[in-house]
Amino acid sequence: MKMKHVLLAVVISAFAVLFYENIMAYSTGITGVTQKPGSTPGCTCHNPSPNTAVSVRIIGPSSMRAGDTATFMLKIKGGPLLAAGCDISSSAGNLILSSSETFLRRALEGSSYELTHNSPKTPTPDTVTFTFRYIAPNTPNSTVTLYANGNSVNLSGGTGGDSWNYATNASISITVNSIRNINEVATKYSLSQNYPNPFNPETNIKYGLKQSGFVSLKVYDLAGKEVATLVNQNQNAGTYVIDFKASDYNLTSGIYFYKLNTGDFSEVRKMILTK
């Protein structure tokens, strides 16, 4: 009889611990379990398995200059969605808070910082958007990954009926130069004149991509020698601006040419560096 009581006490204690951990995870949002390597996948305190009815997307630049800071958004849609929470992490670099976002907080999980909700956020009108910032590591010519999951909850006071899902991992190419998608629709391929021109020490180059595909943007000197590779990757259709800093390539005063190449388009323009 005593043995039964002991076993019952052990079961109750284990259930209490599990219940406490789930409630704490639910109330704080800290999970440490995005989809990053070495972690336990998912915010299982809301449901054992992810639900494809919940859409979670990371929106932001696909390329950043080493050490630069960019603004990203995490958008959650679907499921019960009376409110939503999230957990965001990165393979390298630093996640920081945006001054425009009051529903996120930064917390140390293991050896790195993650972002999570400090309270559930309600949708506008059918989507919950969390805004955050990311500082790229000082490792040009590398790729980093942002991970996230989002939960869609019914605010019942418990976790029954809640849903969650992963975001597709966001890969960011870390370059010597900063490339920004300026959210302009590109109806044709184009390569604009750099501005300012002449320039010292930095100028901007704008180009448009009618279709997604591999893009090459390189700089050549008067002798036709390649002196800088600004873009060499797949990019989505859209309009981009890249910051070109001559000192990153130890260029001297003179005339240079920059050439955009895609599978269907090629164009060359001239720019002048003055020191």
N, C-alpha and C positions, 0 to 999 in steps of 0.2 A: 504493500500500500504506500509505504514511504517512497519507494522507487518511482511509482506513478506520479506522486506529487512533485518529486524532483524533476522528472522528465517534463511534466507540465510547466513547471516554473522556468525550465530552460527554454522551452518553446515560446512561452509568453515573453521572456526577456529578449530572445532573438527577434521576435516580431516587433517588440517595442523599439529596439535599436533600428531596425529597418524602417519602421514607420517614422521615427524621429529624423533619420537621414533623409528620407524622401520629403518630409515636410520642410526641413531646412533647405534642401535643394530647391524646392518649389518657392519658398519665400525669398531666398536670396538670388536665385538664378545662377549661382556659381556651380558649375558642373565639372569643369576640367575635362569634359568628354565631347569635344567637337570631333572632327574626323581626322585630326592630326596624327601622325605616326606615333605608335606607342601608347595611345590612349584607348580607353574603353569607348566604343562608338555610341553616340546618341544620348539624348536627354530622356532616359528610360523612366525617370520618376513620373513622367506624364503618360507614358504608354510603352509597353515593351518593344514595339517595333515602329520604324518610320512609316509614314502614311503619304503616298504620292498625291493625295488630294490637297496636301499643303505644299504650296510653292514657296521656296526660299531662294532668293537671288542676291548675289553680291554684285554691285554695280560700281564701276570706277575705272580708272585708266589701266590699260594692259601693259604699259611701259612707264617706267619712272627713272629719273636720273638718280644715281647713287647719292644718298643723303637727303634727297628732297622729301617734302611732305605733300600728301595729296588727300583729298576728301573722298570718302566712299559712302555708299548707302547699302543697307541690308533691307530688302523688301520681302514681306511675308504676306501671303494671300491664301485663302482657302481654309477648310476645316471649320470648326465652330466660330472662331475668330471674333469673339466679343472683346478679346484682347490678345496680345502676343508678347513673348519674351524671346531671348536669344542668348547665344554664346558665340564669341568670335575669337579666333586665335590666328597666329601666323607662324610660318616655319623659320622666319628670320625677320630682323627689323623690329620696329616698335609700334604697337597699337596705342593710340592716345585718344582722349575724349575731344569731341567738338563742342565749342561754346554754344552751338545752336541746339544741342541735344541734352535734355535733362533726364532722360529715362535710362541712361547708361552709366555704369560705373566701371572702374578699372581695378583689377584685383590680381594678385600674384597667385598663379597656379603652377606648382612645381618650380621650375627655374625660369619661367617666362610669364609675362603679363597677358591676361585675356580681358576682354570686355564682356559684360553681361548686363542684363536689365536690373535696375534697382526696384522697379515695380512694373506690373503689366501695363502695356501701352495700347490704347484703343485705336481702331482703324480710321483712316480718312481716305475716301469714303469706305472702300472695301479692302484697303491695303495698309498694313502697319509698316512704317519706314523708320529705321534707326540710322542716324547719321554719325559717322566716326571718321577719324583721321589716321593715316598710316605714314610712318617715317621709314623710308627705304634704307636698307643697310648700305654701308660704304663698300660694296663689292660689285663694281661694274662688270658687265658681261656674265651675269649670273641670273638665275630665275628663282623667285620666291613664291610661296603659296599662301593664300589666305583661306582659312577654313571657317565654317559657321554652321550652326543649326538654328532652327527657329521653332517655337512651339505656338500652337493656336489653341487657346483655352476658352472655356465657357463660363469661367468665373463662378463656378458652383460652390466654391469653398473647399473642394477636393480636386483630385486629378481624374476622376471618372469622366469619360467622354472627351478628354483632351486629345489633341493630335500634335505630331511634330514631324519634321523632315530635315534632311541635310540640304545645305546649299551645294551647288556644283562648285568644287574647288576653283578658286580664281588664281590663275598663274600670272605673275607680273615679271616682265623682263626688266632687269636693272641695267641701265645703260649709262654711258658717260653723259648723254644728253637727255633732256626731259621732253617726252612726247605727250601731248594732250589731245584727247578727242573733244572737240568743242561743240559737239551735239548739233552740227549743221548737216542737213541732208545734202549729199553730193549727187547731182544728177549726171555728172560726167567726171572723167579723170581730169585733174588739173594740177599744175605746179605754179604757184604764185611767186612774184618777185620778193626776195627777202626784204625785211624791214627791221631796222633802218639799213640803208645802203647808200653810200659807204657806211661801215660800222666799225666800232671799237669799244669794248672787246667782244660784245655779244650781239647776235641778231636772231630774228625769228623767221622760220621758213614754214609756209602754209601749203598743204596739198590736199587734194580731194580724191577719194577712191569710190568709183561707181559700184564696184563689186568687191567682195571679200577675196583675199588671196595673198600670195607672197609679194612683199614690197621691199625694194632696195632703194636707198637714198644715200648717195656717196658724193664726196667732195674731191675735186681734182685740181692740181696746180696748172700753170700755163703750159707745162711740158706734157700734160696728160697723165701725170703720176697721181695715183690715188693717195690722198693724204688723210682722209677721214671716212669712216663708215657710220652714218647717223641712224639708219634703219636697215635691218636685215632679218625680217621675220614676217610671219603671217599677220594680217590685220583685217579687221572687219570693215565693211563699207562705211564711209563717213568722211568727215573733214577733220584734219589733224594740223596741229601746230607744234613744231619742234624748236627748242632753244639750242642754238649753236654757239658755243663759246670757243673762240679761236685759241685761247690760252691752254685749253685742255689737250690740244694737239701740237702745241709749240709752233704755231704758224707765224710767219713774218708778214710784213706789209706786202700787199700785192693783189693781183687779180686771180680769182679762183672761180671754178665752175662747179655747180651742183647738179646732179643728174638723178631723176626719178625713173625707176624701172618697175613695171608690173608685167604680168603676162600679156596684157593687151595695150600697153601704153608706155611711151618713153619720151622724156623731155629734159632739156638742159637749159639752165639759166646762169648768168654771170653775176658775181658779187665782188665787192672791193673791200679789202681789209686795210685800214689806215691806223698807224701807230704814231 
